[in-house]
Amino acid sequence: MYGAGGPNFVKTIARLESERAELSVVDDQWGSPTWSADLAVGLVQLASLVVGEGPASRVLHATGGGETTWFGFARAIFEELGADPARVKPCGTADFPRPAPRPAYSVLSGKEWEAAGLTPLRPWREALREAFAVGAVP
């Protein structure tokens, strides 16, 4: 999740792009980057459904469409910044230890979201492009 408020991966990568010649980012952890503005639209749509019909009785996931690794996400951020994405180098989770273990595959299924009649969130890359275009992120 990324957006205009608070710290997030997009802001961190944008800051590091200006501070480092190269950046190593894990390429073995997968997820679906999600812009907070897209999630907000989805949540408003969810709230507009009649209570007790459909989604209230099951778990729904709303995430940016598609999937990528943190490395792929970082390269896309560099592209949006107009920086050379080749400056982002892949590494493994073992090369970048974190205080809490991270799952290798964090992509959530949007099948139940769609089955409830809700509009899927747009592809993560398209959302990232617009987030930069409107100045929602650096």
C-alpha positions as CSV (number, residue, x, y, z in Angstrom):
1,M,0.0,0.0,0.0
2,Y,1.3,3.4,-0.9
3,G,-0.1,6.9,-1.1
4,A,0.4,10.5,-0.3
5,G,0.3,10.1,3.5
6,G,2.7,8.3,5.7
7,P,5.9,6.4,5.0
8,N,5.8,3.7,2.3
9,F,7.9,1.8,-0.2
10,V,7.4,4.3,-3.1
11,K,8.6,7.2,-0.9
12,T,11.5,5.2,0.4
13,I,12.7,4.2,-3.1
14,A,12.3,7.7,-4.4
15,R,14.5,9.0,-1.5
16,L,17.1,6.3,-2.0
17,E,17.2,7.0,-5.8
18,S,18.6,10.5,-5.0
19,E,21.0,9.2,-2.4
20,R,22.6,6.1,-3.9
21,A,24.2,5.1,-7.2
22,E,22.8,1.6,-7.0
23,L,20.1,0.0,-4.9
24,S,19.6,-3.7,-4.1
25,V,16.0,-4.9,-3.7
26,V,14.7,-8.4,-3.0
27,D,13.5,-10.2,-6.1
28,D,12.1,-13.3,-4.5
29,Q,9.1,-11.8,-2.6
30,W,5.9,-11.3,-4.7
31,G,3.0,-9.0,-4.0
32,S,0.4,-6.7,-5.6
33,P,1.3,-3.0,-5.1
34,T,-1.8,-1.0,-4.3
35,W,-2.4,2.7,-4.5
36,S,-4.4,4.0,-1.5
37,A,-6.6,6.1,-3.9
38,D,-7.6,2.9,-5.8
39,L,-8.4,1.1,-2.6
40,A,-10.5,4.0,-1.4
41,V,-12.6,3.8,-4.6
42,G,-13.1,0.1,-4.1
43,L,-14.1,0.5,-0.4
44,V,-16.7,3.2,-1.3
45,Q,-18.1,0.8,-3.9
46,L,-18.1,-2.0,-1.2
47,A,-19.9,0.3,1.3
48,S,-22.6,1.1,-1.3
49,L,-23.7,-2.6,-1.4
50,V,-26.8,-3.5,0.5
51,V,-25.8,-4.9,3.9
52,G,-26.5,-8.6,4.3
53,E,-26.3,-9.3,0.5
54,G,-23.1,-11.0,-0.7
55,P,-19.8,-9.7,0.6
56,A,-20.8,-9.2,4.2
57,S,-20.5,-12.9,4.7
58,R,-17.1,-13.6,3.2
59,V,-13.5,-12.4,3.0
60,L,-12.8,-10.1,0.1
61,H,-9.4,-8.9,-1.1
62,A,-8.9,-5.6,-3.0
63,T,-5.4,-5.1,-4.3
64,G,-3.8,-3.7,-7.3
65,G,-4.2,-6.0,-10.3
66,G,-1.3,-8.2,-11.3
67,E,1.8,-9.0,-9.3
68,T,5.5,-8.2,-9.1
69,T,8.5,-8.5,-6.8
70,W,9.8,-5.7,-4.6
71,F,12.6,-5.5,-7.2
72,G,10.2,-5.1,-10.1
73,F,8.2,-2.5,-8.1
74,A,11.4,-0.5,-7.3
75,R,12.5,-0.6,-11.0
76,A,9.0,0.8,-12.0
77,I,9.4,3.5,-9.4
78,F,12.8,4.5,-10.9
79,E,11.2,4.6,-14.4
80,E,8.5,7.0,-13.1
81,L,11.2,9.1,-11.6
82,G,13.0,9.3,-14.9
83,A,15.9,7.4,-13.4
84,D,17.7,4.4,-14.9
85,P,16.0,1.3,-13.6
86,A,19.2,-0.7,-14.3
87,R,20.5,1.0,-11.1
88,V,18.2,-1.3,-9.1
89,K,19.9,-4.7,-8.6
90,P,18.2,-7.9,-7.6
91,C,19.0,-9.7,-4.3
92,G,17.5,-12.5,-2.3
93,T,15.6,-12.3,1.0
94,A,18.6,-13.9,2.7
95,D,20.7,-10.9,1.5
96,F,18.4,-8.4,3.1
97,P,17.4,-9.6,6.5
98,R,14.3,-8.0,8.1
99,P,13.3,-8.0,11.8
100,A,10.1,-9.9,10.9
101,P,10.1,-12.7,8.3
102,R,8.3,-11.9,5.0
103,P,6.3,-14.4,3.0
104,A,7.7,-15.2,-0.4
105,Y,4.2,-14.9,-2.1
106,S,1.8,-12.3,-0.8
107,V,-0.4,-11.9,-3.8
108,L,-4.1,-12.0,-2.7
109,S,-6.9,-13.3,-4.9
110,G,-9.5,-10.9,-6.1
111,K,-11.9,-13.7,-7.1
112,E,-14.3,-13.1,-4.2
113,W,-14.2,-9.3,-4.8
114,E,-15.3,-9.8,-8.4
115,A,-17.8,-12.5,-7.5
116,A,-19.5,-10.0,-5.2
117,G,-20.0,-7.8,-8.2
118,L,-17.3,-5.3,-7.3
119,T,-15.0,-3.7,-9.8
120,P,-11.4,-5.1,-9.6
121,L,-8.7,-2.5,-8.9
122,R,-6.7,-1.6,-11.9
123,P,-3.3,-3.1,-12.7
124,W,-0.6,-2.0,-10.2
125,R,1.6,-0.5,-13.0
126,E,-1.1,1.7,-14.4
127,A,-2.0,3.0,-10.9
128,L,1.6,3.8,-10.1
129,R,1.9,5.8,-13.3
130,E,-1.1,7.8,-12.4
131,A,0.0,8.3,-8.8
132,F,3.1,9.9,-10.1
133,A,1.3,11.9,-12.8
134,V,-1.1,13.5,-10.3
135,G,1.7,14.1,-7.7
136,A,0.3,11.7,-5.1
137,V,3.8,10.3,-4.6
138,P,7.2,11.9,-5.2
